[in-house]
Amino acid sequence: MSLTVYDMLGRKVTELERGFKEAGIHSAVWNGCDEAGAPLSSGVYFYRAASQGVVTAGRMTLLR
């Protein structure tokens, strides 16, 4: 299972989750920072969740 956040240009911003998860409901919280811990600006970001061959993607808005 992986959960990755991308910016509008398709660049990887951060990876929130990676690795095996047991079946069930899970949640993840993104603090609006990149992998280095630097805060990002307001705007639209995209997420991609992949698990066992199933990929889900969507967009989200970060407001500061």
Secondary structure, DSSP 8 states (H G I E B T S, - for coil): -EEEEE-TTS-EEEEEEES---SS-------SB-TTS-B--SEEEEEEEEETTEEEEEEEEE--
